[in-house]
Amino acid sequence: MIGSSDSPSFKSDGITAPLRVLAFRRIWLASLLSNLGILIQGVGAAWAMTQMASSADKVALVQSALMFPVMLIAIPAGALADMHDRRIVALVSLCITLVGAIVLTTLAWLDLVTPNGLLALCFAVGGGMALLGPAWQSSVGEQVPSDALPAAVALNGISYNIARSAGPAIGGIVVATAGAVAAFALNALLYLPLIAALFVWKRHAEPSRLPPETLNRAIVSGVRYIINSPSIKIVLVRSFFMGLIGGAIIALLPLVARDLLQGGAKTYGIMLSAFGVGAVVGALSITEVRKRMSGEAAIRTCALSMAGAIATVGLSSEAILTAVALILAGAVWMLAWVLFSIGVQLSAPRWVAGRSLAAYQAVSSGGIAFGSWGWGHLTDAAGVDTALLISAALMFVSPLLGVWLPMPRISARGEEAEMLEDPKAKLALTGRSGPVVVEIDYCIAQENARAFHNLMQEVQLFRQRNGAYGWSIARDIADPELWTERYHCPTWFDYLRQRNRSTQSERALDRQASSFHVGTEPVRVRRMLERPFGSMRSREDSPDRPANDSLRADCQLGERY
């Protein structure tokens, strides 16, 4: 694990330990401000829309416009973060967002914003933030020492979710006292600290021995990793439904203030402040909750508490009672999203961290975006109170998902293993040579056959997570003790990446599989080209190119496939 050059050597015995690292502290504080900015803008946009359009679905679409870009471009953004310098990717993303924020502020100040124009500019700003998120969150491993990584992951999750919950509260105060234009302008200003923090960060990363993947190949690698990672898939499904159902409380809050409480911008600001206070309480409680409760128990408690809070908001016409319910809603909303975020970040190794986080952001934001759109339409048809009561009922039964998809138990991120030496090849290979077929022969005592077969199902998952396809395990019918594991990789470079992506726990599974081998000879590994026509000489008098020269030339040219 690579830390920043100014990272001190220390034993990280507390959640605040990573804040002692200068680079992490600067970026963490600045990113908190930038996240607050976009959420403050969201409040201003939502309130501005209530003044321009009476339709509930238009108001709810403001939240959708900010969230849809995350859903649409998060996966490519995560791939870019894993392929290139994350600092540069983040700076470019911030510049896009800043331009969008400045245009929105200027048009609002000139009173030239229309409902559709407001949605378009919110979409542009959300697009820049969608590009920023994976690069920022996945770079934490390059800012702190490895022993501080779990605490840093938790702090990043807390930062993002505090902003998501407290930002609207601050935005409500700004809108109530100075108007929507002030919220837009403040958002633009709050991007500047993060631009400065990233600009002065001296990123140090070991250059890879292999050229980066192309964008489409990187996206495929990320999707393949997630499909073969049960813990990440569970978190994605649970977070989608949390956003889909619980997003009603955020999307409809302007209408709660206007229609149920018969208030204006000041009432809206007070209600958002109550939600933000609850979020702070939730943030301060996250460490204690993780100590006392399993992930599944905590998510169930959050869902049931959220259901009660949403129902209270839907039934209440008293501002004090609604505010108390929103404090509870903010606390459990915050806790749930931090738990989901930590679950994803601690499940993914660093090589795919950006893509895993991007998938999480796409799924959770997609849930909120689709939910906001749906709750807006339902409100137009049945009213705010009915929509909130339906949301509460669905949230109440959502813990039943835990029977089918219980939250995974994750305590720490899997450490990356040491790089392996490249296998020796006498055949002239280039990085694009392939497909590569790997066969591994094991000699397994018959009484251990079932245990070995069960273990190989876990081996299959991590082989496929790291880049293999077409995996199979076969038993010789003439010699029942002979088992052959077989899998493919698209190219020679893909095979080299696949064998070096394993974490220490995955290497341990590999060693455990080899420990079943009882033959006098070691486990035999064969690596073959499935279509080796390119390795043959085109003419009898053409000399073979040395293998090392082929690989060296391909590394210099980079991948062209």
SULUR-V813416 format. One record per backbone hydrogen bond with DSSP energy under -0.5 kcal/mol. CO is the residue of the C=O (numbers start at 1). NH is the residue of the N-H. E is the energy in kcal/mol with one decimal. If there is no record, write none. Layout:
# SULUR-V813416
co=CO nh=NH e=E
co=CO nh=NH e=E
This chain:
# SULUR-V813416
co=1 nh=3 e=-0.5
co=4 nh=7 e=-1.9
co=6 nh=8 e=-0.5
co=8 nh=10 e=-0.7
co=10 nh=12 e=-0.7
co=11 nh=13 e=-1.4
co=14 nh=17 e=-1.4
co=16 nh=19 e=-1.3
co=17 nh=20 e=-2.1
co=18 nh=21 e=-2.0
co=20 nh=22 e=-0.6
co=21 nh=25 e=-2.8
co=22 nh=26 e=-2.5
co=23 nh=27 e=-2.2
co=24 nh=28 e=-2.9
co=25 nh=29 e=-2.3
co=26 nh=30 e=-2.4
co=27 nh=31 e=-2.8
co=28 nh=32 e=-1.8
co=29 nh=33 e=-1.7
co=30 nh=34 e=-2.1
co=31 nh=35 e=-2.5
co=32 nh=36 e=-2.2
co=33 nh=37 e=-2.1
co=34 nh=38 e=-1.9
co=35 nh=39 e=-1.6
co=36 nh=40 e=-2.5
co=37 nh=41 e=-2.4
co=38 nh=42 e=-1.7
co=39 nh=43 e=-1.7
co=40 nh=44 e=-2.2
co=41 nh=45 e=-3.0
co=42 nh=46 e=-2.4
co=43 nh=47 e=-2.6
co=44 nh=48 e=-2.6
co=45 nh=49 e=-2.2
co=46 nh=50 e=-1.6
co=47 nh=51 e=-1.2
co=48 nh=52 e=-1.2
co=49 nh=53 e=-2.9
co=55 nh=59 e=-1.4
co=56 nh=60 e=-2.4
co=57 nh=61 e=-1.7
co=58 nh=62 e=-0.6
co=59 nh=62 e=-1.2
co=59 nh=63 e=-0.6
co=60 nh=63 e=-0.6
co=60 nh=64 e=-1.3
co=61 nh=65 e=-2.9
co=62 nh=66 e=-1.5
co=63 nh=67 e=-1.5
co=64 nh=68 e=-3.3
co=65 nh=69 e=-0.6
co=67 nh=70 e=-0.6
co=67 nh=71 e=-1.6
co=68 nh=72 e=-2.5
co=69 nh=73 e=-2.8
co=70 nh=74 e=-1.3
co=73 nh=77 e=-2.2
co=74 nh=78 e=-2.8
co=75 nh=79 e=-2.2
co=76 nh=80 e=-2.5
co=77 nh=81 e=-2.1
co=78 nh=82 e=-1.8
co=79 nh=83 e=-1.9
co=80 nh=84 e=-2.4
co=85 nh=89 e=-2.2
co=86 nh=90 e=-2.2
co=87 nh=91 e=-2.1
co=88 nh=92 e=-2.5
co=89 nh=93 e=-2.1
co=90 nh=94 e=-2.3
co=91 nh=95 e=-1.9
co=92 nh=96 e=-1.9
co=93 nh=97 e=-2.1
co=94 nh=98 e=-2.8
co=95 nh=99 e=-2.1
co=96 nh=100 e=-1.9
co=97 nh=101 e=-2.4
co=98 nh=102 e=-2.4
co=99 nh=103 e=-2.3
co=100 nh=104 e=-2.2
co=101 nh=105 e=-2.3
co=102 nh=106 e=-2.5
co=103 nh=107 e=-2.5
co=104 nh=108 e=-2.3
co=105 nh=109 e=-2.4
co=106 nh=110 e=-1.8
co=107 nh=112 e=-3.1
co=107 nh=113 e=-0.5
co=108 nh=111 e=-1.1
co=114 nh=118 e=-2.9
co=115 nh=119 e=-1.9
co=116 nh=120 e=-2.1
co=117 nh=121 e=-2.3
co=118 nh=122 e=-2.2
co=119 nh=123 e=-2.0
co=120 nh=124 e=-1.9
co=121 nh=125 e=-2.3
co=122 nh=126 e=-2.5
co=123 nh=127 e=-1.9
co=124 nh=128 e=-1.7
co=125 nh=129 e=-1.9
co=126 nh=130 e=-2.0
co=127 nh=131 e=-1.7
co=128 nh=132 e=-1.7
co=129 nh=133 e=-2.4
co=130 nh=134 e=-0.7
co=131 nh=135 e=-0.7
co=132 nh=136 e=-2.5
co=133 nh=137 e=-2.6
co=134 nh=138 e=-2.3
co=135 nh=139 e=-0.7
co=136 nh=139 e=-0.7
co=137 nh=140 e=-1.0
co=138 nh=141 e=-0.6
co=139 nh=142 e=-1.7
co=140 nh=143 e=-1.6
co=140 nh=144 e=-1.2
co=145 nh=148 e=-1.3
co=146 nh=149 e=-1.2
co=148 nh=152 e=-2.3
co=149 nh=153 e=-2.8
co=150 nh=154 e=-2.1
co=151 nh=155 e=-2.4
co=152 nh=156 e=-2.5
co=153 nh=157 e=-2.2
co=154 nh=158 e=-2.6
co=155 nh=159 e=-2.9
co=156 nh=160 e=-2.3
co=157 nh=161 e=-2.1
co=158 nh=162 e=-2.8
co=159 nh=163 e=-2.1
co=160 nh=164 e=-1.9
co=161 nh=165 e=-1.5
co=162 nh=166 e=-4.0
co=162 nh=167 e=-0.6
co=163 nh=167 e=-1.8
co=165 nh=169 e=-0.7
co=166 nh=170 e=-2.3
co=167 nh=171 e=-2.9
co=168 nh=172 e=-2.3
co=169 nh=173 e=-1.6
co=170 nh=174 e=-2.4
co=171 nh=175 e=-2.9
co=172 nh=176 e=-2.3
co=173 nh=177 e=-1.9
co=174 nh=178 e=-3.1
co=174 nh=179 e=-0.8
co=175 nh=179 e=-1.0
co=179 nh=183 e=-1.1
co=180 nh=184 e=-2.2
co=181 nh=185 e=-2.4
co=182 nh=186 e=-2.5
co=183 nh=187 e=-1.8
co=184 nh=188 e=-1.7
co=185 nh=189 e=-2.0
co=186 nh=190 e=-2.0
co=187 nh=191 e=-0.5
co=188 nh=191 e=-1.0
co=189 nh=192 e=-1.2
co=191 nh=195 e=-1.9
co=192 nh=196 e=-2.3
co=193 nh=197 e=-2.5
co=194 nh=198 e=-2.5
co=195 nh=199 e=-1.9
co=196 nh=200 e=-1.9
co=197 nh=201 e=-0.7
co=201 nh=203 e=-1.1
co=202 nh=5 e=-0.5
co=214 nh=218 e=-2.7
co=215 nh=219 e=-2.4
co=216 nh=220 e=-2.1
co=217 nh=221 e=-2.4
co=218 nh=222 e=-2.2
co=219 nh=223 e=-2.6
co=220 nh=224 e=-2.7
co=221 nh=225 e=-2.2
co=222 nh=226 e=-2.2
co=223 nh=227 e=-2.5
co=224 nh=228 e=-1.6
co=226 nh=229 e=-1.6
co=228 nh=230 e=-0.6
co=229 nh=233 e=-2.2
co=230 nh=234 e=-2.1
co=231 nh=235 e=-1.8
co=232 nh=236 e=-2.4
co=233 nh=237 e=-2.2
co=234 nh=238 e=-2.5
co=235 nh=239 e=-2.5
co=236 nh=240 e=-2.1
co=237 nh=241 e=-1.9
co=238 nh=242 e=-1.9
co=239 nh=243 e=-2.4
co=240 nh=244 e=-2.8
co=241 nh=245 e=-2.3
co=242 nh=246 e=-2.4
co=243 nh=247 e=-1.6
co=245 nh=248 e=-1.1
co=246 nh=249 e=-1.4
co=246 nh=250 e=-0.5
co=247 nh=251 e=-2.6
co=248 nh=252 e=-2.3
co=250 nh=253 e=-0.7
co=252 nh=256 e=-2.0
co=253 nh=257 e=-2.3
co=254 nh=258 e=-1.8
co=255 nh=259 e=-3.2
co=255 nh=260 e=-0.9
co=256 nh=260 e=-0.7
co=256 nh=261 e=-2.1
co=257 nh=263 e=-3.1
co=264 nh=268 e=-2.3
co=265 nh=269 e=-2.5
co=266 nh=270 e=-2.2
co=267 nh=271 e=-2.5
co=268 nh=272 e=-2.3
co=269 nh=273 e=-2.2
co=270 nh=274 e=-2.1
co=271 nh=275 e=-2.0
co=272 nh=276 e=-2.4
co=273 nh=277 e=-2.5
co=274 nh=278 e=-2.0
co=275 nh=279 e=-1.8
co=276 nh=280 e=-2.1
co=277 nh=281 e=-2.1
co=278 nh=282 e=-2.5
co=279 nh=283 e=-2.5
co=280 nh=284 e=-2.3
co=281 nh=285 e=-1.0
co=282 nh=286 e=-0.7
co=283 nh=286 e=-0.9
co=285 nh=289 e=-2.6
co=286 nh=290 e=-2.2
co=287 nh=291 e=-1.5
co=288 nh=292 e=-2.1
co=289 nh=293 e=-2.4
co=294 nh=298 e=-2.4
co=295 nh=299 e=-2.2
co=296 nh=300 e=-2.3
co=297 nh=301 e=-2.2
co=298 nh=302 e=-2.4
co=299 nh=303 e=-2.4
co=300 nh=304 e=-2.5
co=301 nh=305 e=-2.4
co=302 nh=306 e=-2.6
co=303 nh=307 e=-2.2
co=304 nh=308 e=-1.9
co=305 nh=309 e=-2.2
co=306 nh=310 e=-2.7
co=307 nh=311 e=-2.3
co=308 nh=312 e=-2.0
co=309 nh=313 e=-2.2
co=310 nh=314 e=-2.3
co=311 nh=315 e=-1.6
co=312 nh=316 e=-1.9
co=318 nh=322 e=-2.3
co=319 nh=323 e=-2.5
co=320 nh=324 e=-2.2
co=321 nh=325 e=-2.2
co=322 nh=326 e=-2.2
co=323 nh=327 e=-1.8
co=324 nh=328 e=-1.7
co=325 nh=329 e=-2.5
co=326 nh=330 e=-2.8
co=327 nh=331 e=-1.9
co=328 nh=332 e=-2.2
co=329 nh=333 e=-2.3
co=330 nh=334 e=-2.1
co=331 nh=335 e=-2.2
co=332 nh=336 e=-2.4
co=333 nh=337 e=-1.9
co=334 nh=338 e=-2.2
co=335 nh=339 e=-2.3
co=336 nh=340 e=-2.2
co=337 nh=341 e=-2.5
co=338 nh=342 e=-2.7
co=339 nh=343 e=-2.0
co=340 nh=344 e=-1.9
co=341 nh=345 e=-2.5
co=342 nh=346 e=-2.4
co=344 nh=347 e=-0.9
co=344 nh=348 e=-0.9
co=346 nh=414 e=-0.6
co=349 nh=352 e=-1.2
co=350 nh=353 e=-0.9
co=352 nh=356 e=-2.3
co=353 nh=357 e=-2.6
co=354 nh=358 e=-2.1
co=355 nh=359 e=-2.2
co=356 nh=360 e=-2.1
co=357 nh=361 e=-2.7
co=358 nh=362 e=-2.8
co=359 nh=363 e=-2.6
co=360 nh=364 e=-2.8
co=361 nh=365 e=-2.5
co=362 nh=366 e=-2.1
co=363 nh=367 e=-2.2
co=364 nh=368 e=-2.1
co=365 nh=369 e=-3.0
co=366 nh=370 e=-2.9
co=367 nh=371 e=-2.3
co=368 nh=372 e=-2.9
co=369 nh=373 e=-2.2
co=370 nh=374 e=-2.6
co=371 nh=375 e=-3.2
co=372 nh=376 e=-2.0
co=373 nh=377 e=-1.9
co=374 nh=378 e=-2.4
co=375 nh=379 e=-2.3
co=376 nh=380 e=-1.9
co=377 nh=381 e=-1.5
co=378 nh=382 e=-3.1
co=379 nh=383 e=-2.0
co=383 nh=387 e=-1.9
co=384 nh=388 e=-2.3
co=385 nh=389 e=-2.0
co=386 nh=390 e=-2.2
co=387 nh=391 e=-2.2
co=388 nh=392 e=-2.4
co=389 nh=393 e=-2.2
co=390 nh=394 e=-2.4
co=391 nh=395 e=-2.4
co=392 nh=396 e=-2.1
co=393 nh=397 e=-1.4
co=394 nh=398 e=-0.9
co=397 nh=400 e=-1.8
co=398 nh=401 e=-2.2
co=399 nh=402 e=-1.8
co=400 nh=403 e=-1.4
co=400 nh=404 e=-0.7
co=401 nh=404 e=-0.6
co=401 nh=405 e=-3.8
co=408 nh=410 e=-0.8
co=415 nh=504 e=-3.1
co=430 nh=433 e=-1.6
co=431 nh=493 e=-2.1
co=433 nh=492 e=-1.8
co=435 nh=530 e=-2.6
co=436 nh=489 e=-2.1
co=437 nh=528 e=-3.0
co=438 nh=487 e=-2.0
co=439 nh=526 e=-3.2
co=440 nh=485 e=-2.9
co=441 nh=524 e=-1.2
co=442 nh=444 e=-0.6
co=442 nh=483 e=-2.7
co=443 nh=518 e=-2.8
co=445 nh=448 e=-1.7
co=446 nh=449 e=-1.2
co=448 nh=452 e=-2.6
co=449 nh=453 e=-2.6
co=450 nh=454 e=-2.5
co=451 nh=455 e=-2.0
co=452 nh=456 e=-2.2
co=453 nh=457 e=-0.8
co=454 nh=457 e=-0.7
co=454 nh=458 e=-0.7
co=455 nh=458 e=-0.9
co=455 nh=459 e=-1.7
co=456 nh=460 e=-2.4
co=457 nh=461 e=-1.4
co=458 nh=462 e=-1.8
co=459 nh=463 e=-2.4
co=460 nh=464 e=-2.5
co=461 nh=465 e=-2.6
co=462 nh=466 e=-1.7
co=463 nh=468 e=-2.4
co=464 nh=467 e=-0.9
co=469 nh=488 e=-3.0
co=472 nh=486 e=-2.6
co=474 nh=484 e=-2.8
co=479 nh=482 e=-2.5
co=481 nh=444 e=-3.0
co=481 nh=483 e=-0.6
co=482 nh=476 e=-2.7
co=483 nh=442 e=-3.0
co=484 nh=474 e=-2.2
co=485 nh=440 e=-2.7
co=486 nh=472 e=-2.4
co=487 nh=438 e=-3.0
co=488 nh=469 e=-2.2
co=489 nh=435 e=-0.6
co=489 nh=436 e=-2.8
co=491 nh=495 e=-2.0
co=492 nh=496 e=-2.3
co=493 nh=497 e=-2.4
co=494 nh=498 e=-2.6
co=495 nh=499 e=-2.2
co=496 nh=500 e=-0.8
co=497 nh=500 e=-0.7
co=497 nh=501 e=-0.8
co=498 nh=501 e=-0.8
co=502 nh=417 e=-1.5
co=503 nh=507 e=-2.4
co=504 nh=508 e=-2.1
co=505 nh=509 e=-1.7
co=506 nh=510 e=-2.0
co=507 nh=511 e=-2.5
co=508 nh=512 e=-2.3
co=509 nh=513 e=-2.2
co=510 nh=514 e=-2.1
co=511 nh=515 e=-1.7
co=512 nh=516 e=-0.6
co=513 nh=516 e=-1.1
co=514 nh=517 e=-1.5
co=516 nh=445 e=-0.6
co=524 nh=441 e=-2.7
co=526 nh=439 e=-2.7
co=528 nh=437 e=-3.5
co=528 nh=530 e=-0.6
co=529 nh=532 e=-0.6
co=531 nh=534 e=-0.6
co=532 nh=535 e=-1.5
co=533 nh=536 e=-1.7
co=539 nh=542 e=-1.6
co=541 nh=543 e=-0.5
co=546 nh=550 e=-1.8
co=547 nh=551 e=-2.0
co=548 nh=552 e=-2.4
co=549 nh=553 e=-2.3
co=550 nh=554 e=-1.9
co=551 nh=555 e=-2.3
co=552 nh=556 e=-1.7
co=553 nh=557 e=-1.9
co=554 nh=558 e=-2.0
